[in-house]
Amino acid sequence: MSLDRLVTYLDRMQRAASEICSFLHGIDRDAFLNDLEKQRAIGMNLVLLGEAASRISEEYPEFTVDHPDLPWHALGDFRNRIAQGYVDIELTALWDMAQTSVPDLLSQLDSIRHWRAEGE
């Protein structure tokens, strides 16, 4: 499989994570819980993030082995939870994931990009 596709998936993950951080910049939990647009935007970006992570896991398993610190399967599982039960998803779960996991993930993705840019 082409490394171009892997880079595309990583780009999608980074873009979705960046948008989540951007959408939540300057708002607190209560504001999020009362803002349907923010909820949908975060939910959709978590779906996109999880979908790209799942594709990487399926198509590039060696890459996930080389980068075990990223939660590849957890992102895919969370994507499935959202996509299959969106109306039943707990908003606090979206908030918690977006606030705690996504900034760390974005940092990890930046590290991978830096590593790839150096030709490692």
C-alpha positions in Angstrom: 0.0 0.0 0.0 1.0 3.5 -0.7 2.7 5.6 2.0 0.8 8.6 0.4 -2.5 7.1 1.8 -0.9 6.7 5.2 0.1 10.4 5.2 -3.4 11.3 4.1 -4.9 9.4 7.0 -2.5 11.1 9.4 -3.3 14.4 7.9 -7.0 13.7 8.4 -6.4 12.8 12.0 -4.4 15.9 12.7 -6.9 18.1 11.0 -9.8 16.6 13.0 -7.9 16.9 16.2 -7.0 20.5 15.5 -10.5 21.4 14.7 -11.7 19.9 17.9 -9.3 22.0 19.9 -10.2 25.1 17.9 -14.0 24.6 18.3 -13.5 24.2 22.1 -11.1 27.1 22.5 -12.5 29.5 25.2 -15.6 27.6 26.1 -16.3 25.6 29.3 -18.2 22.4 29.9 -21.5 24.1 30.6 -21.3 26.1 27.4 -20.5 23.0 25.4 -23.4 21.1 27.0 -25.8 23.9 25.9 -24.4 24.3 22.3 -25.8 21.9 19.8 -23.5 23.1 17.0 -20.4 22.5 19.2 -21.6 19.1 20.2 -22.2 18.1 16.5 -18.9 19.6 15.4 -17.0 17.7 18.1 -18.9 14.5 17.5 -18.3 14.6 13.7 -14.6 15.3 14.1 -14.2 12.4 16.6 -15.9 10.2 14.0 -13.4 11.4 11.3 -10.5 10.9 13.7 -11.6 7.4 14.6 -12.3 6.4 11.0 -8.8 7.5 10.0 -7.2 5.7 13.0 -9.2 2.5 12.1 -8.0 2.6 8.5 -4.4 3.0 9.6 -4.8 0.0 11.9 -6.3 -2.1 9.2 -4.1 -1.0 6.3 -0.8 -0.3 8.0 -0.6 -2.6 11.1 3.2 -2.3 11.2 2.8 1.5 11.6 0.6 1.1 14.6 3.1 -1.4 16.1 5.8 1.2 15.5 3.7 3.8 17.3 2.0 1.9 20.1 1.5 5.0 22.3 -1.3 6.3 20.1 -4.7 4.8 21.0 -5.5 3.4 17.6 -8.1 0.9 18.6 -9.7 3.1 21.3 -10.2 5.9 18.7 -11.9 3.4 16.3 -14.0 2.0 19.1 -15.1 5.5 20.2 -15.9 6.3 16.5 -18.2 3.3 16.5 -19.9 4.3 19.7 -20.7 7.7 18.2 -21.7 6.5 14.8 -23.9 3.7 16.0 -25.6 5.5 18.8 -25.2 9.2 18.3 -28.5 10.2 19.8 -27.6 8.1 22.9 -24.0 9.3 23.3 -23.3 11.0 26.5 -22.3 14.6 25.9 -19.9 14.4 28.9 -18.1 11.5 27.1 -17.6 13.8 24.1 -16.4 16.6 26.3 -14.0 14.4 28.3 -12.5 12.9 25.1 -12.1 16.3 23.5 -10.6 17.9 26.6 -8.3 15.1 27.8 -7.4 12.9 25.0 -7.4 15.0 21.9 -4.8 17.6 22.9 -2.4 14.7 23.8 -3.2 13.0 20.5 -2.5 16.2 18.6 0.9 16.4 20.3 1.7 12.8 19.4 0.6 13.3 15.8 2.9 16.4 15.6 5.7 14.3 16.9 5.1 11.6 14.2 5.0 14.3 11.5 8.3 15.8 12.8 9.8 12.3 12.8 8.7 11.7 9.2 10.0 15.1 8.1 13.5 14.1 9.4 13.3 10.9 7.3 13.5 8.5 10.2 
